[in-house]
């Protein structure tokens, strides 16, 4: 079976690679999607053989955060590489949507990308084009994949391919030595990785020659992250951070979790509070002095009240933690947490195309399954107040109905569902009627 008949074209211009568009195709034999990148070659036999050798080097990469190479096709003047298709959106999409990730998400993604780079560098492969466009995040936000590894071209190769110059990469993210066309090593990728991490957390690029600390602008970001980025951006690569392994280790250690909660609450560093809460169970939280517990809940009230754009993701993160941790608190303490969860999870408008926080809705549904009697009563009462004045036919998109249904099903299935069950069941029936009406 030829490549033409085996690989069915799905999307002619699925993305942009270093030397042209990347196609999405379907492997009709193995019934899977593939990404196909095509490079224009030369007629010279030596060039052709060297590209074959480079393709073999790329194919040696085997890492969970790098797309696998399935196949290579050589025609007279071009070469096509068939890669594993990665589902998800790239970080550029999140930046354009003004979706600043939590520090924990960013730490997970960029340690994975650093691990991928470490593997590539160990094989002598330099990526050359690290940027938000080339980092794809899985739909569940748990995995980051580094895409668009290029062929390790010489300056003469690049000039012949582009017809205009020899520098490969994206100028905004290039290291000084890359911009000058010098020979590169892994430290050039780390310079680009530092810029990309800054842009991911800030929503914009760092100002050239005038670094503004992210931690000064957003207390959810540890100062250690700024220190790491600064080490990546040193112009002289001999003084720059030395390896991707060191980058990953520094990023993992950037959030301290060993500081007493009383000190954290006094110093009021939000990123450390979130890290500390992530280590606790509901029983652990309930065992803390009530004053500390109320300080954290009041901190949430302040975040919602001030509603600073750069802290919205961290606010959602704190809501998720408190939904999980505050179920053993008195109903009067737990109630504002649940009210904020319905506001942030369903009705909060973040951008023109983004309403509601999926992580908050997921935790609402999870908490509704296991809540004790008092917590169940709070969630059920707030739920019914939340939907009381709403016109179900006018709610945005199918996701709103879907997640309302997930939560009410969890509430009804909970063994602690008592007298309020009748009101919940009545609304559940109303919700189903509206859904069937809309689908019909």
N, C-alpha and C positions, 0 to 999 in steps of 0.2 A: 504494500500500500504506500503510495507516495505521500509526501508531506502535504501536498495541496489537497488531496482527498481525505487524509486522516484528520487534519486540523481545520475545523470549521470556523470561519471568521464570525466573531460575535460583536466586536467593537474595533473599528478600524483605527481609532485614535484614543486608546484607553489612557494613555499618559505620555509624558515627555521624558525621553531618555537623553543621554549626553549627546547623541548624534542622530536624533530623529524620534519619531513617535513609537510608542509601544502598543502593540495590538493585544487584545484579549481574544483567545481562540478556545474552542472546545475540542478536546481529544476524543474523537468519535470511537476509537478503539477501546480506550480505558475509561471513557465517560468521566472526564474531569476537565476543569478549566486550566488553561496555561496562559502565561504571558510571553509574548514573542517580541524580542528586541532585534532589530536588523541594523547591521553596520555595512556601510559601503566599503568595499575592499579595492585593492589595486590589481592590475593584471600581472604584476611582477610575481613570479613563482616564489621568490624568497619571502616576500611580504605575506603571501598566502600561507606558507608553512609556519611562519612565526605567529600568525593569528591562530592557527591550529594549536600551536604549543601553548599560547596564552589561554585559549579556551580550555585546554586540559588542566592548566593551573587553577582556573576558576572552578572547574568541576571537582577539584580536590577538596573544596570547602564543604564541610559537613557540620552545620551548626543550626540549632533550633530557631535562631533569629536571623537566618539568612536563607533566602529562597533557594531550593535545590535546583540544579540544572538537570533537565530531563533529556535534552537532545540538542544537537548542533547541526545546522544544514549549511553547506557551502555551495553557492552557485558561482557563475563566472566572475561576477564583480561585487558580490555581497555575501554576507554571512548572517545567519539568523540563529539566535540562541533561544531555546525553549525553556522557560523557567517555571517553577512552581507558582501558581496564581495565589496571591495573598488577599484574603478578604478583609475589608475594613477601610477606614479613611486615613489619609496621611495627616501629619501634625499641622501642615499648612492649612488644611480644612478647619481644624480647631482654632487656629490663630485667626483666620478670616471670620469665623463665627464668634470671635471674642470669648472663647471657652478656655479660660486659664485652668489648667488641671490642678488637682491637689498636689502638694509636695510629695505625698506618698506615691501617687500615680507617676509623677515625673521621675521620682527616684527609681521606681520599678522599670519604667521604660528605658531610661538612660543607662542603668546598670546592664540591662540586657543588650543595648546597642554597643556599650563598651565591651561587653563579652564577645559580641560578634566581631568587633574590630580587633580585639586581641587575637582571636582565631585567625582572622585574615592576615594580620601583620606577621603572625608566626609562620605563615606560608609565603611571606614576601609580597603580599597583595596590599596595595594602598587604594582606598576607595576613591579619593580625589574630589568627591562632590557631596560631602555630608551637609544636609540642609533639611528643613522641615518637610519638604516635598518628598524626600526619600526615606522617611520613617513612617511606616504604616502601622496604625494601632488597631488591634483586633476589636470587634464589636463589644466585647465584654471588658475592654480596657485593661486586660491582664497581660497582653503580650505586645511587644514592639518588634517589628521586622525591618531590617536595613536592606533596602532594595537598590537596584540600578548600579551594581558593581560594574565598573567599566573595564575595558581591556587596558593593560599597562602599556600605554603608547609612549614612544619617544617624542621629543619635541618635533622632529622632522615628520613623524607619522601624523601628529595632530595637525600640523600645518597643511599637509597634503589632504587630510580628511576635511578640514574646515575651509580650506582655501583662503583663510584670512589671518591666521595667526597660530601660535603654538600653545597658548595657555588653555588648559582644559579645566573646567569647573565653573562655579558661579562666583563672580567677582566679590559679592558682598560677604561671602563665607570663606574666601581664600585666605590662607596663611600668607605672610609676606614673602616667604621663599617660593610659594606656588605662584604668586602674582608675578614674580621675577623670572619664572621659567626655570628655576633651579631644580636639581635632583631632589626628590622627596623621600621622606620616611614616615613612619607612623605618627610622628609628632605633628605633621601637617594636618592629618585627620582630626587630631585632638584639638587643635586650634579651631577648626570648623565645628567640632562637637560642642565646644564651650560657647560659641556664638549661638548655636542652635538651642542649647539648654537655656541661655538667657532669654532668647526670643520666645521660647515656649512658656516660660514663667512670667514674662513681662507683657507679652502680646505685641512687642515691638523690638527692633534691633537695638543693641547698645549704641550709644552715641560715640562716634570715633574720637578717640583721645580724651574722652571725658566719661569715665565709667561711673554710673549712678548705682549705688548698692540696692539690690532688689529688697534686701531685708529692711532697709530704711523706708521703702515705699509700701511694703507689704509684710506685716508682722507674722504672717503665716509661713514666711520663707526664712530658713535658718541663715545666720551670717556665714556659716561654714560653706554654704552653697556659693555665696559671692567669692569667698576665698578660693574655692576650687576653680570657678570660672576665670578669675584673674590669673591663676597659674596657667590656664590653657591659652590665654590671650597674650602672653609675653612674646614680644616680637622676635627676640633672639631665641631660637629653638633650643640652644644649648642650655638655657635656663628654664625652659618650658617644662610642664609636667611630662615625665619621661615615658609613660606607657599607659595603655588602656586599662591594664590591671590596677594601676595606682589610682586612675580616675574612678574606677568602679568602687574600690575600697573607700576612697575619700567620700564618695557620694553616699555609700551605705552608712558611713559613720557621721554623716552631717546632722542627723537628728538625734539628740540625746534622750535616752529613755530612763536614765538612772538618777534623775534629779527628783528629790522629794516633792510631792504635789504642793505642799505648803509653800515651798520656795517658788515653784512655777507660778502659783496664783499671785504671789507678792510681786514677782518680776513681770507677770502678765505677758509672757511671750507665747503667742497663740500656737505656733508650730510645735513647741514643747508640750503644751497642754494637750494638743491632739495626739501627739506621740504617746504621752503617758496614758491617756484614756484608752488608746488602742490596746494597751496591755492588760486592762482591767476586765473583770466580769461584773455582772450586775450585783453579785454578792460582795465583791471587792469594793465597788463604788458605794454601796449602801453602808459598808463598814467604815467609810471615811467620816470624819466629823461633819455634822449637818451644815455647819457654817461653810465648809469647803464645797460641799455639794451645791448649796444655794449660790455660792459665788460663781460656780461654773454655769448654772442655769441662768443667772443674771447676766453673765457674760454673753450668753446666747441672745438674751433680750436686747442687749446693747448692740450686738452685731446686726440683728434684724432691724432695729430702730434706725441705725445710722446708714445701713445698706450701701456700703462702699463697694463699687464695682470690683476692685481688685481683691476684695475679701469674700465675694459671693460664693465662690467654690469652697473656701474654707468654712463659711457659714453652713453650707449644706453638709460638709463633712462633720461638723460639730453636731448638727441635728441628727445625723445617722448614728453617731456614737451615743448620744443621749437617749435616742429611741431604744437602743439596745441596753443601756446601763441604768436608766431611771425607772424601770418598770416596778421596782420595789419601793420607790419613794411614795410619800403621801400623795393622794390624787391631786391635791392643790399644787404640788410641785411638778408632777408629771404632765398636768393638763397643758400648760403653755408650750411644752416641748412638742406635744401632739398637734396643737393648733399651728405652730410654726411649720411642722412637718407637712400638714395638708396645704398650707400656703405655699411653701417652697417646693413641695413635690408636684403640685397640680397647677397652681394659678400664677406663680411667679413668672413674669416675662423677662427673660434675660437679653434676648435680641429679637429682631423682627422674625426670625425663623426658629427661635428656640424658646419654648415655654415648658416649665416644670423640670424638676430634677429627678432623673430615673433612679439614681442611687437611693434617694430619700423614699421614693415610692416602693422600691424593692424592700427596704427595711421596714416600712409601714406594714407591708404584707407579711413579712417574716415575723415581726413582733406580734401581729394580730393572731398568729397561729398559737403562740405559746404564752401569751400574757396571762398573769394571774387574774383573779376576779376583779380586784380594784382597777388594775391597768386595763383590763378588757372593757370595763364599764366606761373608763375615760375615752378610750379609742372609739368605742361604739357611739358614745354621745357626741363627740366631736365630729365623727363621720356623718352622722345624721344631720347635725347643724350645718355642716359643710355643703351637703347636697340639697338642703331644704329649699333654698331660694333659687336653685339653678334650673334652667330650662334644659333638659337633657338633649333636646334636639339641636341646641345651639352650642353644645360643648365642642371644643376643637379636636378634630381628628378621632380616629378609632382608638388611639392609645388611651385617651381619657376614660372612655367607657370600659376598656379592657382592664385598666389598673384599678378602677373603682370596683369592678367585679372581683378581681383577685383579692382585694382587701376584705370585701364583705363575705366572700366565701370562707376566707380564713377565720373571720370573726364568728360566723355561724358554726364552723367546724370545731372551734375551740371548746373543750369540755366545760370551760368556765362561763360559757354563754348562758345567761339566766333570763330574767324577766324581759330584757330588751330584745330577745330573739324575735318576738312578733313584729316589732317595728323594723328590725333589720330584714326579716323575710319579706315584709310588704314592699320595702324599697327594692330589694333584690328582684322581685317579680316585676316591678315597674321598670327597672333597668333592663331586664331581659325583653320586655315588651317593646321598649324603645329601640333596642338593638335589632330585633327582628323586623321592626317597621322600617328601620333605615336600610337593612340589607335587602328587604323585599322590594 
